[in-house]
Amino acid sequence: MGEDPGAGGSAGEPAHSHPGDRALRLLWGVDPPPARGPKARWSLNDVALRALALADKGGLENVSLAKVAAELGVTTTAIYRYVDSKDVLVALMVDAAIGDPPTLTEDSLEDRCRAWVRALRERYRLHPWLADVQPTGIPRQPRPFGWIEAMVTATAEYRGVDGLRLSLLFEGLVRAYSTIARGVVADTAPAAWMSTALAERFPALARVAQRDWSNVDAELDYSLEIVLRGLARP
């Protein structure tokens, strides 16, 4: 197919914008779509959802700008008018995959935290590749901030509770156990020689590690309840 007319050129960009954050600025609504130039055939959301579908099928390694361009029926050159790197593309994918945060209306602090964690766990279950996107700093997209805002708002009435810190802690737990869940599904048990070496060098750990890990949700819930017990202390 022919080249897509694109998402706008430099003529429509503000002087302070640079290619590396153009897509993110549009995602946040900081910059309006360019008024001049031909209208884009696809939206940023279209691009993100096509890339997300590729990742759902084959993981992040299945995503490239060229593959997304092919999915949209445009040339690889044309896709750069929407996103200029895979890094930015993944940022858009994460925003789409994580979705909007839950509305936390539960009566207790503990139940609000449980609802937040379980909702995030479900997003990771739907899109397992999210666990492969390693955070390198504060988020760059609005929806991850929305999840943090939801926790901060839900805990604001509780003295001594820091919703921001809790959201970071809970996100780390969900990410860690989502990674373990993928290993359980893939049945990536250690080789026999490693199990023997583990038992010889770290016997106490080896005995604990032998238990059934197939219910990863229960393992996450256990860790969550430990945190919540700490919150309940005066």
N, C-alpha and C positions, 0 to 999 in steps of 0.2 A: 504493500500500500504506500501511498505518498506520504510525505513528511507532514506531520501535524503543524498547524499554524502557530502552536506554542502558547505559553502562558504569559506572554508579554515580553518585551525587550527592554533594553536599558532606557528607552525614551519614557517609559511609564514608571520607572523606579525613582524613589526619592534620592536626593543627593547623598544622604547619610547611609543608605543601604549598600550592602555589598553582596555578591553572589552567594556567599556562604550562609547567610541568614535570611535570604529573600523568602524562601518557602516557610520558614518558621515565623517570620513576621506576618505572612498572610494567614498562617494557621492561628495565630493569636488575634488576628484582626487589627493589628497595629497599622498595617498599610492596606488600603483598599486595592482591589484588583485594578490593574492598569486600565485607564480610560481610553488610551490610544492603542492603535495596532489591531491586528485581527483577533477575534475572540477565540479563546482556547477551546479546543474540542473536548478536553477532559478537565476535571477539577483536581485539586490536590487530594481530595478524599478518594476520587476514583483511582489515582495512582497508588495511594496507600493501601486501598482494599485489594487491588490486584497483587501488590507485593505481599500483603498479608496472606492471601490465599496460597501463594507460592511457598511461603514459609510454613504454613499449616500442613502442606503436603510433604515437604522435604527438608524442613529446617531452614535456618538462616543461610546455610551454604547453598540452598537452592534459589536464593534471591540474588539477582544482579540487575543493573540498570538495563542491560541488553534484553534480559528475559522479560522485565516489566514492559519495556518498549514493545516487544513482540506481542505481549498480552493485550496491549492497547492498540495495536495495529499502527504504530508509528516507528520511525527510525530511531536508532540509538542516539543520534545527534539531537533529535527532537525532544527526547526525554530530559535532556539537560536544561531545557527551558522551564521544566517544572522543579527538578532537583538536580543539584550539581555534584552530588557524591552519594555513595551508598550510606555513609554516615548520616546524612540528612534524611535519606529515604527510610532508614531504620528508625530514626526519631519519629517520623510520621507514622510508621507502622505501629510503634509502641503506643502512640497516642490513640490510634484507632482501636488497637487490641485491648488496651486497658479499659476503655470506655468510661462512662460517667460513674462517679462514686455512688454508693448506696446512701439512702436517706436514713440516718440513724435516729430512730425515735423510741428506742427501747428505754425502759424505765431505769435501769441500772447502768453504771459505768461498765461493769463487766460484760453485760449483754451487748452494749454498744460496741465494745472492742471485739467480742466474738462475731458479731454481724459483719464488722469491717473486714476482719481476717477471712471469714468464710466467703465473703463476696470476692475478695481479691484472689483467694485460692481458686475460685471457680474460673476467673479470667485466665489464670495460669493453666488451669486444666484444659480450657478451650484452645489456648495458644501456648503449647509447651515450650516453644522457642523463646518465649519471654525470659526464661531462666538463663538463656545464653547471652542476653544483652546485659553486659556488666556495667553498672553505673560508674561513671568517671567524675562525678560531681553532682551539683544540683540539677534537677530536671530542666529541660529546655522547652517542654511542651505544656499546654494548659491542663490537660486531663490528669496527669500525675500530680500536679499541684492541687487539682480539685479533690483528689483522694486525701491529700494531707490536710486541706482545708476542712474536709468533712470530719476528720478525727479531731482537729483543733477545736472546731465548733462544738462537737459532741462532748468534749471533755472540759470545756471552758468553765462550767459551773462547779467543777470539782477542784477544791483547793489543793495545791501541791502537785497536780497532775499536768505534765507537759505533753500536750497532744502531738506536737511536732516530733519530739523524741520517740514517743510511742509509735507513731506512724512509720518512722525509719526502722525501729526495732521489729515491728510486725512485718514490714515488707521484707526485711532480711530473713525472717523465719519462713515466710511463704516461699521466697526464692530458694532457700536452702532445701526445704522439703520437696519442692517441685522438682529440683534437680535429682534428689534421691528417688522420687517416684519414677522419673524417666529411666533410671538405672534398673529399678525393679521390673518395669515393663519390658525393658530390653534384655533382662536376665543377665546383667553384666556382673556375675559373681566372680570373685578373684580366682585365679588359677590355683590348682591344688598345692603347688609348691609355695605360693604366697600364703595360703591359709596355714600351712605347716610352719612357715617362718614366723607368721604373726603369733601363733600359739606358743612358739618357743621364746620369742622375745618379749611379747606383751600378753602373758597368759590371762590376766584379769580381763583385759579388753576383749580377748578372743572369746572368752566364755559369754560375755554380754552380747557380742556381735552375732552369736549363733542363734539368737532368738528370731522369731518370725518377723520380718520387716515388710511383709506384703501389704499391711494396712498402714500406709504412710499418713493418711488423714488422722489416724489415731495418734501417731507420733507427733504430728504438728499440734493436735489438740492438747496433748500432754505438756508440750513446751509452753503453749499459750496459757494453760492453767497455772503453770509455775509463775509466769509473769503476773497474772491476775491476782494470785495469792499475795504477791509482793505489793501490789497496788492497794490491797485491802487492809494492809497493816497501818495502824494509826501513826 
